[in-house]
């Protein structure tokens, strides 16, 4: 890449990616976006607590795929699979085309409740690198939503498991060398760091402030990957590891990230740690007509999935993602369902889970305990493995969601 030849590669990437826009640049970008006012539905549509299929064919395929299959998590929905309905697009208020960037305001309050930005990354090579990182994260980490189609996996900090709550870096469920473990964490942090600092210039300030204020109130670390006191992040560009933020003018990303591939979920809402949720879709299947589209059911909006898209919404609004048509022969495994067109929706998101506050408290309690029970010099110490053979899902975001 050209950045490798620059005497200051980090500065070149910062400029090229728009990670430090001026106020004038921000206003120019914001003024180019379409504004739409909509009224909130009295009752959500698509219907709450149901999976929504875009086509009748898709519904029949998923009914057949799930028929007779037991649940991996018996606590899920009382041990019952959720039913599937077919989407009636005539009941929607707005359908976002694949090439449209738009800001939605509530018609009564005039407040922003959803933002969709297309053509987010100006560098397609870097965007495809991020796709590869998302795949690696999914390869080495346990799926957090094993009853939902596709996969959703944590990186960065999590709240630990139900049995061992506490703020900790996401664990691996496959063996990985310490060197490759560090490389994956560095790549994940670099991807999130570049994405987050681009978002700081493009999203409304209230969304960025919502994340930052919540993180500060909780008192948890940002995504430093356990490198306490180090507010830099790095990314491999053209074979060269470029370090950002050496002058302190960029910002580490929020503490937790989620990587997803072909993930879909029923209509639902959550009460997260902060008000907003931001997701970046790096690649998407070109044919949105067979499913895999995010929707906001509180306002009757469906977004056609597309490459290089940012979606910001409030998780307290009803939302979900439509089921996509799948290939039934050969019979796929749960989480690895394939579309007939071979398309994939892959991306990452930022979250501040409501469990982080409690996890931070547990972390402090453990530190105090270790101080009181620290082994004597020369005493035996346990080496902490980077791999757990049967790691629990990281439940720092039991209710959080990646569209």
Order of alpha helices (4+ residues) and beta strands (2+ residues): alpha-alpha-beta-beta-alpha-beta-beta-beta-beta-alpha-beta-beta-alpha-alpha-beta-beta-beta-beta-beta-beta-beta-beta-beta-alpha
